[in-house]
Structure formats: C-alpha cells, structure tokens
Amino acid sequence: MRPLLAFSTIVDTINERLGNICDWLVLLACIVSGGNAMVRYAYDQSSNAWLEVQWYMFAVMVMFGASYTLKRNEHVRVDLFYMTLSRRGQLWVDILGTLFFLLPTCAILAWLSWPFFMQSFVVYEHSSNAGGLLRWPIKLVLPVGFTLVALQGLSELIKRVAFLNGIPVESLEAHYERPTQ
C-alpha cells in the first residue's frame, strides 16, 4: 500500500500546485479583462488576442481547477442520503462513485478529446479572428484536464481504501459540509 500512497502524494502535490496556479489565473484574468475593457472604452482600441487570452485562462482554470477541487473534497454531490451515512458509509459511496462514475467518465472524455486536440495540432490551427491565437494549445487542456481529474480520482480512491483498512492517511480530506443554501 505504501507505493500507492506515494503515488497518491505525488498526484496530490501536482494538483495542489496546479490549483495554486489557477488561483493566480483568476487574478490575472480579472486584470486582463479590466485592462482590455479600459483600453477598449478609453482609447477605442481592442484586440481579439486579449479576448482569447481571457477565454484560455478561464478554460485552464476550469479544467485544471477540477482536479484541485476534487483533491480538496469540494466538488458538488447529490447528498440526499450522503449526510445520513456514517464516515465509513460516506467513504464507501466515494469509492463506488469514483470507480463506476468518475474514472470511466474521465477516461472516455480524455480519450474522445484527444483526436479533437490532435486534429488541431496537425493543421496548426489558429483562431479565425483577426489577431487571434493558436487554438491547439488550448485544445490540449481538455485531455490533460480530464486525465488530471482521473489521476486525482485514483489518488482519492487509494486514500479512502487505505483509511478503511486502518492505515492512517494524513492527506485524506473526506470531511463533507452540506451546502448552506
């Protein structure tokens, strides 16, 4: 189990760092958005590239932030019964949900998005907008993002199985708070 927990630690570290990058991308996207609006209205100038940069940053925040959100156990659940279960019951629901829903879905989406990226890469696709950016780099974010979520799902699966087998797991964030709304 130790090699699996070591793998889990590596995946957690990667997604933690990507989550921190996504945090900074939120600020950067706001600055770019505000700067672009100011230049557009104050100087009657605009750039499609800056608009696309905002779109690219948002895509990275969503796709790479998903694995970070899963790592922190802050993803959305349908908690009709989840909150009434014991901690062990909740961990079992997490394990089964990961095995039967999360991992297959991420594998399928990563698999299906790879040709989408490759087609764009092969033709060196650019935006059709004047002054637009390359499109293939942002299309790579799709398969990479789904792969990161799948890897984080494996990490969470390993930690939950270890915990259920009596192995202390410090990085297990399995506490769930019901939404306040």
SVG drawing of the C-alpha trace seen along z (x, -y; Angstrom):
<svg xmlns="http://www.w3.org/2000/svg" viewBox="-32 -57 38 60">
<polyline fill="none" stroke="black" stroke-width="0.4" points="0.0,0.0 3.0,-2.3 3.8,-2.6 0.2,-3.5 0.2,-6.1 3.4,-7.5 1.8,-7.8 -1.2,-9.5 1.1,-12.0 2.7,-12.8 -0.7,-13.3 -1.9,-15.4 1.2,-17.6 0.9,-18.2 -2.8,-19.1 -2.2,-21.3 0.4,-23.3 -1.9,-23.5 -4.6,-24.7 -2.4,-27.5 -1.6,-28.4 -5.4,-28.5 -5.8,-30.8 -3.4,-33.3 -5.0,-32.9 -8.3,-34.2 -6.5,-37.4 -4.7,-37.6 -7.9,-37.1 -9.5,-39.9 -6.6,-42.2 -6.6,-41.3 -10.4,-41.7 -10.3,-45.1 -7.3,-46.3 -8.9,-45.2 -12.2,-47.0 -10.3,-50.1 -8.3,-50.2 -11.4,-49.5 -13.5,-52.3 -10.9,-54.8 -8.8,-54.6 -11.3,-52.9 -8.8,-50.0 -9.3,-46.3 -7.5,-43.1 -9.0,-39.7 -5.9,-38.1 -6.6,-39.7 -10.2,-38.4 -9.0,-35.0 -6.3,-35.0 -9.2,-35.6 -11.0,-32.6 -7.9,-30.5 -7.3,-31.4 -10.9,-30.5 -10.6,-27.1 -7.4,-26.3 -9.0,-27.4 -11.9,-25.1 -10.1,-22.1 -7.1,-22.2 -9.1,-23.5 -11.4,-20.5 -8.7,-18.1 -7.7,-20.6 -11.4,-20.8 -11.6,-17.0 -8.4,-16.9 -9.9,-19.3 -13.2,-17.3 -15.2,-20.4 -16.9,-19.0 -20.7,-19.0 -22.6,-16.0 -26.1,-14.9 -26.3,-14.5 -29.8,-13.2 -28.6,-10.3 -24.8,-11.0 -25.1,-13.2 -27.1,-10.5 -24.3,-7.9 -21.5,-7.1 -18.0,-8.2 -17.3,-4.6 -20.5,-4.7 -19.5,-8.0 -16.1,-6.7 -17.8,-3.6 -20.1,-5.9 -17.0,-7.9 -15.2,-4.7 -18.1,-3.3 -18.8,-6.7 -15.1,-7.0 -14.9,-3.5 -18.2,-3.4 -18.7,-7.1 -15.7,-9.4 -13.0,-7.2 -14.9,-5.8 -16.3,-9.2 -12.9,-10.9 -11.3,-8.1 -13.9,-8.4 -13.7,-12.2 -9.9,-12.2 -10.0,-9.6 -12.6,-11.4 -10.9,-14.8 -7.5,-13.6 -8.4,-13.4 -10.0,-16.9 -6.6,-18.2 -4.6,-16.2 -6.6,-17.4 -6.0,-21.0 -2.3,-20.3 -1.7,-18.6 -3.1,-21.6 -1.5,-24.1 -5.0,-25.6 -5.3,-29.3 -8.2,-31.4 -10.4,-32.6 -10.5,-36.1 -8.0,-38.7 -5.1,-38.8 -6.3,-35.6 -4.2,-33.0 -3.2,-29.4 -6.1,-27.0 -4.2,-23.7 -2.6,-24.6 -6.0,-25.3 -7.5,-22.1 -4.7,-20.2 -6.1,-21.4 -9.2,-19.1 -7.5,-15.7 -4.9,-16.8 -7.6,-18.2 -9.7,-15.0 -6.5,-12.9 -5.7,-15.1 -9.2,-14.6 -8.8,-10.8 -5.4,-10.7 -6.8,-12.7 -9.7,-10.2 -7.2,-7.4 -5.4,-9.2 -8.7,-9.7 -9.6,-6.1 -6.2,-4.9 -6.5,-7.2 -10.0,-6.0 -9.2,-2.3 -6.1,-2.8 -8.2,-4.6 -10.8,-1.8 -8.0,0.7 -6.8,-1.1 -3.9,-2.9 -3.7,-6.5 -3.8,-8.9 -2.9,-12.5 -3.8,-13.9 -7.3,-12.4 -9.8,-15.3 -13.1,-13.3 -15.0,-15.7 -18.1,-16.9 -20.1,-20.0 -23.6,-20.3 -24.1,-23.4 -25.6,-26.3 -28.0,-27.4"/>
</svg>
